[in-house]
Structure formats: C-alpha cells, structure tokens
Amino acid sequence: MNNVQVVRRDADHPLTVPESEAVAALVSAAAAHDSGRALSEQFTLSVRAGATSGVTHLLADAADGALAGYAQVREGSADEPPSAELVVAPRSRRAGVGTALLAALPPGARVWSHLPGAVGEGAAAFASASGLQPVRSLHVMGRSLVDGPPWPPAGVPDEFVVRPFEPGRDEHAWVEVNAAAFAHHPEQGSLTRADLDQRMGQPWFDPAGFILVCPREATDQIAAFHWTKVDPPDGTVGEVYVVGVAPDRQGSGLGRAVTVLGLDHLAGRGLADVVLYVDEENTAAVHTYTRLGFTDREVHRQFAREPRP
Ligand SMILES: CC(C)(COP(=O)(O)OP(=O)(O)OC[C@H]1O[C@@H](n2cnc3c(N)ncnc32)[C@H](O)[C@@H]1OP(=O)(O)O)[C@@H](O)C(=O)NCCC(=O)NCCS
C-alpha cells in the first residue's frame, strides 16, 4: 500500500502515448479477467485520445514501476458532481491500489461500477470498505426478439386506440404526459419541447416507433406511450427508449400493454435484440420488464461518500 505511487495527467501534464497504451493494455487485461469492461465507452475513448479537456487521468504504479491501476475523473456540470471510473490490474488487486486511486479523486467525485456478478459484488465490497455508499443503480436489461420466452399478444381495452406519434400534432400533449408520468424522475420528467424537437431531429427518430395509446373519445390526449429507438437506424438492436403512462391511468395494465406494442413493432422491423435502461428504484418498471422476459445484462452502480451529518 505504501509503495503505490499515483501520478496525475491533465491539461498541464498530458497523458503520453506509451502511458495511453499501457492504460489500454491494463483495461483489456482486466476486461478479459472480469468478463466485462470496467470503463464505459466515453472513458475508453478518452484514454485512446489522451483527452485533457475536463478529464484527469490517474495512473497507479506498483513498486516495480509497472502500471497497477488507473482511474479517470470527468468534470461534472453545475448540478452534477465529477464522475470517475477506476480499474486495478488483476495481478495487483487486494494490495491497496484501488484505495490509493480513490484517495486521489476529488472529494465529491462519484464512482461508477459497470460490472455484474462477482466482480460487481467485489466493487461494492471495495466501495463499502472505503466509506462509499451506493447512490444509484442503473440496470441494462435485454431480451432476444427472435427467441426466448414469448411475450403476450398485444391488446388495449376498447376505450383506447393505438396510433403512431404525429409530428406537428402530438408534441404538446406528449411533453405534458411525460412530465406527469415522470414527475418523480428529474432527468426524464423535465424534458421540454426543445428537448423533444432535438430528439425528433436525430437520424434515429422514427414516428412509426413512437407508439401512442389514446382515449378513443379524445384521440389528441395521450394515455400511455412507448417510444422505441433503433440507433444506428440500420442496426439490429432496438431500445425501449421511454415508456410512460398518465398518472390517472396507471395501475390498469396499460404500461405492460404499451411495452408489448413496442416489442411487436421492433420484432416486426426484423431486429434481433432489444435493450433498455432502468433505475433499480423503479420497481414497477423492473417487474414489468422481468415478466416480459427481460433479464439483467449489466448493472451500473454509482457510489459516493456518505453525506456529512
Ligand atoms: C474494485 C477494485 C477497483 C478494487 O481495487 P483493489 O486495489 O483490489 O482494492 P484495495 O486493495 O484497495 O481494497 C481495499 C479493501 O476493499 C475491499 N475489497 C476490495 N476488493 C474486494 C473484493 N473483491 N471482495 C471483497 N472485498 C474487497 C477489502 O476490504 C479491501 O481490503 P483488504 O484487501 O485488506 O481486505 C478492483 O477489484 C477492480 O479493478 N475491479 C474491476 C473494476 C471495477 O469494478 N471498478 C469499479 C470500482 S467501484
């Protein structure tokens, strides 16, 4: 532990090419050992590019001078604390390297763990031993669209009709129902008309995959929606992007019905697989997806220091 040296690379002292290569090799060795990548896509790209803008790289050297561990911290925004990811070379674990890297992070930084199973449990034990607590868990769930347990046939009660989102007609009603459905979910619930317009301008936007369930007597109102996404548009994986049910319609099976409509749509496009991201705290959603044959592909946990009393 005393022999661990942590060096910092930033705009003043950028990561050198050999350092970037050593980090990439460590990350690959750890990924092979752990059956999964400790660094997410953006962090990996920053290693390759030796990025310095808003990014700090921390390299832990063992006593023999070999690279023993690596952490990266990215600046947060006004509302978001800095975010970090860290990985220790498999041969250097349980020797205080992770602890040394953690000590070199800015005090408020939140640390992500992206790996499921035993490795994720090890990360959670490490975080807990280091005085961090889990503040958020994001599950990536998925299922095959060509095999696996069948999902039930689609159907909504007679009082509703199903139709695709119509640009120019549904924006206002959708922003309202989304805000109401996600009143307790600040990121999703605060989506504005401008945010919606921005997404509608993306190459993946396809109104046919943005499914609305509307009262038959008032088809401009939205009772539930399932916005699916296929990105890249010529890819083979679909996403359950957002599912929402108006608060006064919740608990009547519409969430499940509209999810099934989206699965039918994605399967009908010939896609092989579907994924979704869901907060662990959203037990109703996790339950709905589990019953429709989704299983955990990854669990992303974010840890932070306990708030001061
Ligand atoms: C999690 C990880 C960073 C820990 O690094 P490390 O250098 O092995 O951790 P340390 O030696 O500093 O461990 C400090 C304490 O954490 C706890 N701990 C660490 N790894 C553990 C494990 N796999 N199981 C149980 N406890 C563990 C122990 O209490 C340990 O003290 P001890 O070894 O004296 O019992 C490393 O295992 C790793 O790279 N995992 C894969 C990537 C990852 O999950 N990153 C996210 C981290 S939040």
The ligand as an SDF file (V2000), in Angstrom:
LIG
                    3D

 48 50  0  0  0  0  0  0  0  0999 V2000
  -12.8570   -2.9200   -7.2040 C   0  0  0  0  0  0  0  0  0  0  0  0
  -11.3430   -2.7100   -7.4120 C   0  0  0  0  0  0  0  0  0  0  0  0
  -11.1210   -1.3460   -8.0200 C   0  0  0  0  0  0  0  0  0  0  0  0
  -10.6430   -2.8060   -6.0240 C   0  0  0  0  0  0  0  0  0  0  0  0
   -9.2750   -2.4910   -6.1690 O   0  0  0  0  0  0  0  0  0  0  0  0
   -8.1610   -3.1060   -5.1860 P   0  0  0  0  0  0  0  0  0  0  0  0
   -6.8920   -2.4250   -5.4620 O   0  0  0  0  0  0  0  0  0  0  0  0
   -8.1930   -4.5910   -5.3030 O   0  0  0  0  0  0  0  0  0  0  0  0
   -8.7360   -2.6650   -3.7490 O   0  0  0  0  0  0  0  0  0  0  0  0
   -7.9190   -2.4930   -2.3670 P   0  0  0  0  0  0  0  0  0  0  0  0
   -6.7750   -3.4600   -2.2950 O   0  0  0  0  0  0  0  0  0  0  0  0
   -7.5530   -1.0680   -2.2030 O   0  0  0  0  0  0  0  0  0  0  0  0
   -9.0630   -2.9420   -1.3530 O   0  0  0  0  0  0  0  0  0  0  0  0
   -9.3790   -2.2310   -0.1720 C   0  0  0  0  0  0  0  0  0  0  0  0
  -10.4460   -3.0430    0.5680 C   0  0  0  0  0  0  0  0  0  0  0  0
  -11.6330   -3.1510   -0.2530 O   0  0  0  0  0  0  0  0  0  0  0  0
  -12.2820   -4.4230   -0.0030 C   0  0  0  0  0  0  0  0  0  0  0  0
  -12.2670   -5.2190   -1.2560 N   0  0  0  0  0  0  0  0  0  0  0  0
  -11.5840   -4.9500   -2.3950 C   0  0  0  0  0  0  0  0  0  0  0  0
  -11.8790   -5.8680   -3.3360 N   0  0  0  0  0  0  0  0  0  0  0  0
  -12.7150   -6.7530   -2.7840 C   0  0  0  0  0  0  0  0  0  0  0  0
  -13.3610   -7.9380   -3.2350 C   0  0  0  0  0  0  0  0  0  0  0  0
  -13.1870   -8.4040   -4.5000 N   0  0  0  0  0  0  0  0  0  0  0  0
  -14.1690   -8.5830   -2.3860 N   0  0  0  0  0  0  0  0  0  0  0  0
  -14.3640   -8.1450   -1.1110 C   0  0  0  0  0  0  0  0  0  0  0  0
  -13.7620   -7.0250   -0.6170 N   0  0  0  0  0  0  0  0  0  0  0  0
  -12.9630   -6.3450   -1.4350 C   0  0  0  0  0  0  0  0  0  0  0  0
  -11.4710   -5.0750    1.0690 C   0  0  0  0  0  0  0  0  0  0  0  0
  -11.9910   -4.7020    2.3430 O   0  0  0  0  0  0  0  0  0  0  0  0
  -10.0870   -4.4720    0.8370 C   0  0  0  0  0  0  0  0  0  0  0  0
   -9.2630   -4.5470    1.9260 O   0  0  0  0  0  0  0  0  0  0  0  0
   -8.4490   -5.9510    2.2030 P   0  0  0  0  0  0  0  0  0  0  0  0
   -7.8600   -6.3920    0.9000 O   0  0  0  0  0  0  0  0  0  0  0  0
   -7.4280   -5.5340    3.2060 O   0  0  0  0  0  0  0  0  0  0  0  0
   -9.4540   -6.9160    2.7320 O   0  0  0  0  0  0  0  0  0  0  0  0
  -10.7430   -3.8340   -8.3220 C   0  0  0  0  0  0  0  0  0  0  0  0
  -11.1540   -5.1140   -7.8450 O   0  0  0  0  0  0  0  0  0  0  0  0
  -11.1380   -3.7410   -9.7660 C   0  0  0  0  0  0  0  0  0  0  0  0
  -10.4040   -3.1630  -10.5670 O   0  0  0  0  0  0  0  0  0  0  0  0
  -12.3250   -4.3390  -10.1480 N   0  0  0  0  0  0  0  0  0  0  0  0
  -12.7970   -4.3100  -11.5210 C   0  0  0  0  0  0  0  0  0  0  0  0
  -13.1970   -2.8900  -11.9260 C   0  0  0  0  0  0  0  0  0  0  0  0
  -14.3270   -2.3030  -11.0670 C   0  0  0  0  0  0  0  0  0  0  0  0
  -15.2310   -2.9980  -10.6420 O   0  0  0  0  0  0  0  0  0  0  0  0
  -14.2830   -0.9800  -10.8710 N   0  0  0  0  0  0  0  0  0  0  0  0
  -15.2830   -0.2680  -10.0980 C   0  0  0  0  0  0  0  0  0  0  0  0
  -14.7990    0.0710   -8.7290 C   0  0  0  0  0  0  0  0  0  0  0  0
  -16.0720    0.8700   -7.7570 S   0  0  0  0  0  0  0  0  0  0  0  0
  1  2  1  0
  2  3  1  0
  2  4  1  0
  2 36  1  0
  4  5  1  0
  5  6  1  0
  6  7  2  0
  6  8  1  0
  6  9  1  0
  9 10  1  0
 10 11  2  0
 10 12  1  0
 10 13  1  0
 13 14  1  0
 14 15  1  0
 15 16  1  0
 15 30  1  0
 16 17  1  0
 17 18  1  0
 17 28  1  0
 18 19  1  0
 18 27  1  0
 19 20  2  0
 20 21  1  0
 21 22  1  0
 21 27  2  0
 22 23  1  0
 22 24  2  0
 24 25  1  0
 25 26  2  0
 26 27  1  0
 28 29  1  0
 28 30  1  0
 30 31  1  0
 31 32  1  0
 32 33  2  0
 32 34  1  0
 32 35  1  0
 36 37  1  0
 36 38  1  0
 38 39  2  0
 38 40  1  0
 40 41  1  0
 41 42  1  0
 42 43  1  0
 43 44  2  0
 43 45  1  0
 45 46  1  0
 46 47  1  0
 47 48  1  0
M  END
$$$$
